[in-house]
Amino acid sequence: MSLDTVKNATETPDASQPWKELGLKEDEYARIREILGRRPTGAELAMYSVMWSEHCSYKSSKVHLKQFGEKAPENTAMLVGIGENAGVVDVGQGYAVTFKVESHNHPSYIEPYQGAATGIGGIVRDILAMGARPVAVVDPLRFGAADHPDTKRVLPGVVAGIGGYGNCLGLPNIGGEVVFDACYQGNPLVNAGCIGVMKHEDIHLAKASGPGNKVILYGARTGGDGIGGVSVLASETFDDSKPTKRPAVQVGDPFQEKLLIECTLEIFKEKLVAGIQDLGGAGLSCATSELASAGSGGMRVELDTVPLRDATLSPEEILMSESQERMCAIVEPQHVDRFLEICEKWDVIATVIGEVTEGERLEIFWHGEQIVDVPPGTVAHEGPVYNRPYARPEWQDALQADDAGKLPRPQTSEELRAQVLALVSSPNQASKSWVTDQYDRFVQGNTVLSQPEDAGMVRIDEDTNLGVAMATDGNGRFAKLDPYTGAQLALAEAYRNVAATGAKPLAISDCLNFGSPEDPGVMWQFAEATRGLADGCLELGTPVTGGNVSLYNQTGDIAIHPTPVVAVLGVIDDVNRRTPMAFAEAGQLLYLLGDTAAEFGGSAWSQVVHDHLGGMPPKVDLGREKLLGEILISGSRDGMIDAAHDLSDGGVIQALTESCLRGGNGARIVVPEGLDAFTFLFSESAGRAIVSVPRSEELRFTDMCGARGLPATRIGVVDGEEIEIQGEFTLPLAELREAHEATIPALLA
């Protein structure tokens, strides 16, 4: 086939083009022709198709995401916000921390190992591109029903991919979630997050400025894996009834990425780059257009100089390939030789593929023939913006009216005990050690808290013990009942988890996982969740620094539960002051902080015991969440709290189970006045935590809570080798441990 050049495209305006097959709509193709004043070349069409895909352009979500800027809280620690590879916050002592969460959902369903592995690789490069050394990863995961045969295919592959790639990079996996629900059966959610650390002066941005500066592609060779990859795959609904675009999933090489990381950090240290971008979704199409668009000039690229693994690749395929472990740097001419020298030292292939130009065009050539001549902004940042119709689903009222509070409750102490055992051994509440034991959580030697703690925590300065914590949370069941409240509950829980460790929450990243935006009901869920998150962040003072939207998580007409996943980053001055969740010392007093109401909508109890989803989720009081956080942080800093565990899925009994098993000590518990045992144990009211307080600190702690107006109820003492709910039942820790730890291995055997 002859090369489709710009000259040829001008001379053959009526030539047939596969715009529909590449995922473009008819009006989008027409707009491209209008922008260019002619039909696009094949290479231009390839670039627009991947960059205007849902995954890359956010065309259905932009109108709602702008709230994160419009409602952003003032006087925050944010240094770099939405629009860059990752957000950056000031954590003190001259340090900046960059963090982000992204999705690799669709590729991980097709090819679980590589899909999940390259999800880790991609998010790590986003962090690296900001100028930071990656120091930890997290992995919020959601799978179909735990006993479904396909879960046995997807889950082990995903976990092996995350562990294999992250372990090879030498990055501790310090947090995340594993959730099972039938709604994720054909659309597992594989979200991946990373934290990186740098000094303020080392922050780098993705822009190409300075005419004559060279464009250097370095890292792995470009191959045919992942052509269209996540950019196309994540922009269409899976549907078994018709052909679907399922391109090859990217193939990762963590050892190549490790070399790339160390090479890049040395390049940063010598201040050799003027701009940098990783190659992830949309590959070279993204890197070249975004760098040029964000800079002050144009760019000329000689595409035939790109190092290839497959010499048969066409220009279009090279531009669309999402091969992993690649970066693109803008380098001043006097630094090029040293840049290439460092790459050679690390055995990293580096090639000058172009230069920054005076003009305002992105021009790409293939063996001397021009195949791309576009305004880069129209590719990278000025794609379609859809204000899609949205409407509250007709079934929403009936769902909320189906109150979980009317479900049959246990009538005897024996029934109550049996339901406790059923809850703590259910797949969502059972121990996830089968998963987390496959991850290296302590490599690098700076991990101070990791799964199953409320939040992961790493030390970032070995002299001062400055540290950061991160927690990820999201309850799709709550969001299905009420997307606005569900998003705020996800934010509140992650905020609470970070505060429970003694760290001060600073900022968030999010990964918004929803069904098809072409469904008005799904768009209503998205609009409500986004509004809830923006309002919540404004009230808590935690800005959104960036994140990801994953749409089309849907099989046919069946969408996943709306699942906004929120990652909260916090800072702690001294990691030695951290608060673990384990009840480690007998005789300490247990206090329940916050108010408990009969709130069971979307609860773990309603799911496990009755397979029910209905009613309203727990109420949110973000002012109370903020107060609770202040108490937890102050109590940790001043030595008044020895252990803390937030209350969320499963309520008090789940938290008691986890903290007792973690510390190897039992607890004697008294049901507070005004509450029945069932409500006390299973309610999922928000804004609560359980803390263990040394007897010597009880008065000081209760005085602090009283002075600040936070309810603090003494519910028991750490003691013995069983959990005793006085007047109801006892559960030996050995029996609890067996129930809690046996479930996941048995399901995956």
Protein Blocks (a to p, Z undefined) as FASTA:
>chain_A
ZZddfklmmmmmmbccfklmnopafklmmmmmmmnopacdfklmmmmmmmmpmklnommm
mmmmmmmmmmgcehiabfbdchiabdcddebjhiacdddddddfkmmmmmmmlmmmmmmm
mmmmmmmmnopacfbdcdddddddfklmklmmmmmmmmmmmmmmmmmnopacfbdcdddd
fklmmmccddddddddddfklpccdddehehiacddedjdddfehphilmmmmmcccdfk
bccdddddddddfklmmmmmmmmmmmmmnopafbdcdddehilmmmmmmmmmmmmbdcdd
dfklpccfblkbcfklmmmpccehiacddddfklmmmmmmmmmmnopacddfbdcdfblc
dcddeehiafbdcdfklmmmmcccddddddddfklmmmmmmcfklpccdfbfklmmmmmm
mmmmpmklmccklmmmmpcfkgghlafbdcfbfbdcddfbfklopacdddddddfklmmm
ommlmmmmmmmmmmmmmmmnopacfbdcdddddddfklmklmmmmmmmmmmmmmmmmmno
pacfbdcddehiaghjbccddddddddddddfblklpccfbdfbghiacddedjddddfe
hpaklmmmnopaedjdddddfklmmmmmmmmmmmmmnopafbdcdddehijmlmmmmmmm
mnopacdddddehiafklmmmoccehiacddddfklmmmmmmmmmmnopacddfbdcedj
bdcdehiaccdfklmmmmmmmmmmmmmZZ
